[in-house]
């Protein structure tokens, strides 16, 4: 059997086992497979193993390539490992954002950065301390982040789909905030579980890793992105508990609208 036929069979078996879309409440049949995070998030799309796969309907899966590219570019321009990123890949990624998310590209291009000394792996090098326009988060990065929360919950809750009554909360920490020590380090240390992509000795640790914990109807994931920026995701199946965090960006989902921002 050829590789293409094996992939088709694998996808078919996956969807037979995971029948409903995990991104819009669990009442719509899944017809596609969503990758979380998307392959474009990794340099040259080289992933240590297959990215996490979750079931999705066509609506929830389609139309997200622009957000995927914006998330990848935003993380990479903040990265402490940017010296190892091939120029050809960055050029291709920049062109993709330019074509698919022109407003995000304009905001990124107008952003500011300052070189600062940072110690990485015992060596001090100069890296860019990046400030990113808030509109990129509102229009692109926050919805992308909420999607990752629904996918990660499905993966670590043994296939349990978050209902449309649940609330997902999103907060980003730029590399500027990491440098200024404005990150939730105590929370990060308290989370008991660790996740990454791994195949043999190859690991995604420097590009994508996370700590997490699910306790009953509450969940938390902290993602470390390209060894620079961070993403904090909170999950509350009791929507009343989400009201204790009024300054977060809050998302919900349903079969009609998919993932969308809601007022706190």
C-alpha positions, 0 to 999 in steps of 0.5 A, spaced: 500 500 500 502 506 498 503 512 502 497 516 500 493 510 501 495 509 508 494 516 510 487 516 507 486 509 511 489 512 517 484 518 517 478 514 515 479 510 521 481 516 526 474 519 524 470 512 525 473 513 532 472 520 533 465 522 530 464 529 533 467 535 532 471 537 538 471 545 536 464 546 536 460 543 542 460 536 540 453 535 536 456 536 529 459 530 525 467 531 524 469 530 517 476 533 517 482 532 522 485 538 525 492 539 527 494 542 534 499 546 533 499 546 525 505 544 522 506 551 519 508 553 526 514 549 526 521 551 522 520 548 515 514 544 517 519 539 520 515 536 526 519 531 531 512 526 530 505 527 527 502 533 531 496 532 535 490 530 531 483 532 533 476 531 529 473 537 526 467 539 522 469 542 515 467 549 518 471 549 524 477 546 520 477 551 514 479 558 513 484 558 519 491 558 515 491 565 516 491 565 523 496 559 523 501 563 519 500 569 524 501 565 530 507 562 527 510 568 525 509 572 531 512 566 535 518 566 531 520 573 530 520 573 538 524 567 538 531 566 542 532 561 537 531 565 531 538 565 528 537 557 526 531 559 522 532 559 514 531 565 511 527 561 505 522 559 510 521 566 514 520 569 507 515 564 505 512 565 512 512 572 511 509 572 504 503 567 507 501 572 512 502 578 507 497 574 502 492 571 507 492 576 513 494 583 510 492 587 516 496 582 521 502 583 516 501 591 517 501 591 524 507 586 525 511 590 520 509 597 524 511 593 531 518 595 535 523 591 537 530 593 541 536 588 542 537 586 549 542 581 552 539 574 554 543 568 556 540 562 553 544 555 554 549 558 558 551 563 553 549 571 552 547 573 545 543 579 543 535 578 542 530 582 539 525 584 545 519 585 541 512 589 542 506 587 538 500 591 536 494 589 540 490 588 534 494 582 532 491 579 538 484 581 538 483 579 530 488 573 530 492 570 535 486 570 541 481 566 536 487 561 534 489 560 542 482 558 544 482 553 538 488 550 541 485 550 548 479 546 545 484 541 542 488 540 548 482 539 552 480 533 548 487 530 547 488 530 555 481 529 557 480 522 554 476 524 548 471 528 552 468 534 548 467 541 551 460 543 551 458 549 549 456 552 556 464 552 557 468 558 557 475 558 555 480 564 557 486 566 553 492 570 555 499 571 552 505 573 554 510 576 549 518 575 549 518 582 552 514 580 558 518 574 559 524 578 559 521 583 564 519 577 568 512 578 568 510 571 567 506 566 571 512 562 574 509 560 580 503 557 576 507 554 571 511 550 577 505 548 580 502 544 574 504 537 574 504 535 567 508 536 561 507 535 554 511 536 547 512 532 541 517 527 541 520 521 536 526 518 539 531 523 541 528 529 537 523 533 541 519 539 540 521 542 546 525 549 543 519 550 539 513 548 542 512 545 549 507 546 555 505 544 562 498 542 564 493 540 569 485 538 569 481 538 575 474 536 574 471 542 571 477 546 571 483 546 566 489 550 565 495 549 559 501 554 559 504 553 552 512 555 551 512 557 544 519 558 540 523 558 547 520 565 548 513 567 548 508 564 552 500 562 552 496 561 558 489 558 557 484 557 562 478 552 561 472 553 565 466 548 564 462 552 569 461 559 566 460 562 573 467 561 575 470 564 569 467 571 571 472 571 577 477 573 571 474 579 568 481 582 564 482 575 560 479 574 553 473 569 554 471 565 548 465 560 547 463 555 542 457 552 539 454 548 533 452 555 529 458 560 530 464 555 532 469 558 536 467 566 538 469 571 543 464 573 548 463 578 553 466 577 560 
